[in-house]
Amino acid sequence: MSLSAHNVLEFWTHEVPLTLFIILAAFLYFRGWLRVHSAGLGTFAAWRAGSFCLGLMLIWIAIGSRLASLDHQLLTAHMIQHLLLMTLAPALILLGEPMQVLWYGVPKFGRVALRLVFQKPIVRRLATVLIKPGLCWTVSAVTLIGWHLPMVFTMGMHSEVWHAAEQSSFLGAGFLFWWPVIRPWPSTVSPRWSTIIYLFLATLPCDILSGFLVFCDRVVYTEHLSTLKEFGVYALEDQQRAGALMWTCVTVVYLVAAAIVAVRLLSVRSGEENEPSQPEMAATVAAGAGPQSVEVG
């Protein structure tokens, strides 16, 4: 198969499905957002919609753009992809309160099916376990360190299946990690002071990995050696850049998140946002009525 034919096949098997999925998710979100406003069920700030769409865009950049192919050529590109999927995109999407808004965006039969799923005790018990901060932190740390072990890293670079699993696990671990921090619906508990400790502890695995990459005097991942010449970059230099990028980005993002949590904890909560109450929404779902008892189409 020629290179051009291979590129066309890869485009139709990867970029097209991803793009269609993102467009569908954005459409359903805005459909729900408009229905909530038109039905007078509450008000979601416009910045939440912007945050959700920006998060979707970052997922597309990480997986569907030119960056995805550079991932196999530069460790720095791999690190950017990892940061987009695990650190930035999940946080932005969760800030958009996707569960509440998408509820009104999906067709009526979808809401009926979701209501049946939410009513199952095993689903609620599983959800309660999955959002425990200790588990979320552990999954995030294991995913980060595990995929950057040289042997596992090599496996991901040489297998499309394992590479897809790597990207999926980065994104999934990112959602789990940010859930106890952002606590979107159906969470019923606001962030606590322990959230700041949670964010501080989360920097430790990143610091260990990024510090190792920055100060190590040998090339850890040799998969990029054959492709770095065309970029005019030495392998060790690329490795140091990747480590420094991760170190800086994660530190800044977690620091900003901790500052926002601290400000929220110190401020008066009443009347801050004119949005549906999370405890009330969770209570109605537990009763089997969905986010609101009012149907919108």
N, C-alpha and C positions, 0 to 999 in steps of 0.2 A: 504494500500500500504506500502510495507516495505521501510526502510530508503534508501537502495541501489536503489530500483526501483524509489523512489522519486528523488534521486540525478541524476539518468540517465535521467529521464524525464526533470528535470530542465536544465540539460546540453544541451539537444537537443532543448529545447525551448528558451534558452537564449544565452549560450556561442557559440553554432554553428552558428546561424544567425549573431551574432555580429562579430565573427571571419571572416566569409565569406564576410560580408560587408566591413570590414577593409582591407581584402586582395584585394577585388575588387577596393576599393578607391585607394590603393597603386599602383595597376596595372595600372589603368587609369592615375594616376598622372605621373608615370614613362614613360608610353606610350606617353603622351603629352610632357613631358620634353625632351625625345629623339627626337620627331618629330620637336620640336622647334629648337633644335640644328642642326639636319640634314637638315632642310629646310632653315637654315640661317636666321630665323626670329628674332633672338636675342639670348641672352645668359642669362640663369638663373643660378646664382651661385649654386654650389653643396651643400652649406650649407643650402640653402632653401629647397632642396629635403630632406636633413637629418632632418631639423626642422619639415617638414610636417609629415614624417614617425614617428618621435619621438612623435609628438602629437597624432597620431593614436594609437601608442603603449600605451600611457598613458591612453587613453580612454579604451582600452582593459583591462589594469591592474585594472582600477577603477571599471569596470562593469563585465568583464569576468573572472577575476582571483579569487583566494582565498580571496582577499580583499573584494569582494562583499558579501561573507557570513559573514566575520568578522564584516561587517557594522552593523549587527544585534546583535553583541555581545559586541563590544567595541566602545565607543564614539570616542576614538582616531582614530580607523579605519574609522569610519564615516567621521571624519574631514579630514583624508587623501584623502578619496574618493571625498569629496567636493572640496578640493584644486586641485586635479588632473583635475576634470571635469570643474571647473569654473575659475581657476586661471592659470594653466599651459598649459593644452592641447589646449584650443582655441587660446592662444597667439602663440604657436608654429605652429599650423596649418595655421593661418593667415600670419605668417612670410614666409610661403612657397608659398605665392601668389597662392592659390589654384584655384581661378576663372580663371586666365589666363592660367595656365598650364593644368587644367582639360578640358578646352575648346578644346584643341587639342587632348586630350586623349579619349574623348567620340567618338563613331561612328558618321559618317556624318549625319545620320538621327537625332541623338541627338543634334547636333549643329543646325540643321534646326529648330527643335522644340524649343530649347532655344532661338534662334534668334527671333522667333515669339513671345515668352513670353517677351523678353527684349524690343521688339518694342511697347508693349502695354503701353499707357500713365499711366494707373492706377498702373502698376507695377513700373514704374519709380517714380511716386509720392509717392507710399508706401515706396519704398526703401529710398527715400530722407528723409521721416519722421522718419523711423526706425533708421537711423544712426545719428540722432541729439544727440550730447553729453548729453544734459539734459535728454532726454528720456532713453538713454543707461545707464546713471548713476542711474536713478530712478528705472528702471527695475532690475538692478543688486542689488541695496540696498534692494528693496522690496522682491526679491527672497531670498536673504541671510537671512534677518530678519524673513520673513514670514515662511519659512520652519523650522526655529529653535524656533518658538513659541511652547511651550510644547504640546499644543493640536494638532497642525498640525504635529509636529514631531512624536507624537504617532500614528497618522493616517497613516503616511508614513511607520512606522515600522510594522504595523499590516495589511497592504493591499499591495499586489504586484502591483496592478494598480496604487495606489497613490505613491508607491515607485518608479515605473518607471516614473511617471509624475515628481516626485521630481528630479530624475537624469537628465531627459530630460530638465527640466527648468534650472537646474544648468548649463548644457552645452550650452543651447541656450542663457542664460543671459551672460555667459562667452564670447561667440562670439560677442554679442552686446556691451558688456563693452569694449572689446579690439579693436573694429573696429575704433573708433575715435582716438585711440592711434597709432595703426599700420597703419591704412588707406591703406589697400591693394586695388588693382584694383577691382572695377571701381571707387574708390575714385580719385578725381582730385585735391584735396587740400592736401598739406603736413601738418604734425603736426605743431602746433603753440605753443607759450608760454603758452597759456591757457590750453594746454594739461597737463602741469606740475601741475597746480592748480586742474585740473580734477582728476589726480592720487592722489594728496594729499587729496582731499575731499572723494575719494573712500576708503581711509583708515579709515574714521570715523565710518561707520557702522560696519566694521570688528573690530575696536578697542573697540567699545561699547559691541559687543557680546562677543568677546574673553576676555575682561576685566571682564565682568560679570561672565563668566564661571570660570575664574581663581580665583577671589576673593570671589565668593559666598560661604557661609559656609554651604550650603545644596545641596543635589543632585537635580538637575533640571529635568533630564530625568531618570525616574525610570524603563524604559523598559529593561535596561541592568543589573539590580540588580541580576536577577536569573542566569545570565551567567558569571558574573565576577569572581565567586569563582574559576572556573577551570583555570583562568589565574593568580590567586594569586594577584589580584589588587583590591583595594578598589574603590568603585564607585566614591567617591569624588576625589580621586587621578586620576582616569581615566578622569574625567571631567576637572580637572586642566591641565592635560597633553594636552588634546584636545584643550583647550583654548589657552595655551601657544604656541602650534604648529601653530595654525591659526594666532595668533598675530605675531609670528616671521616670518613665511613664507610669509604672505601677505605684511608685512612691507618691507622685503628684496626685493621681486619681484617688488613691485611698486617703490621702491627706485632705483633699477637698471634700470627699464623702464624710470623713470624720468631723470636719468643721461644720458641715451642713447639719449633721445629726446633732452636734452639740448646740448649735443655734436653735434648732427645733425644740430640743429638750428644755432650753432656757426660756423659750418664748411662751406666751399664752396661747394654748391650742384653740380655744373657743373662737369661732368666727374667722379663722385664718383663711379657709377656703370654702367656697360655695359649691361643694361637691357632695355626691351621695355619701352617706355615712357607711364606712366599712363594716362596723359591727351590725348595723341594721341590714345591710346587704347579705352578710354572712348568715344572719338569723333566718332570713327568708329562704335562702338556699337550703339550709338545714331542714326547713319545713317543707321543702319540695316545690317552692314557687319560683325559683330562679332569682336573679338579682332584684327583680321587682315583680310584684304580683300583676302589674299592668302589662298587657300584651301590646306590642307595637307592630302590627302588620303580620 
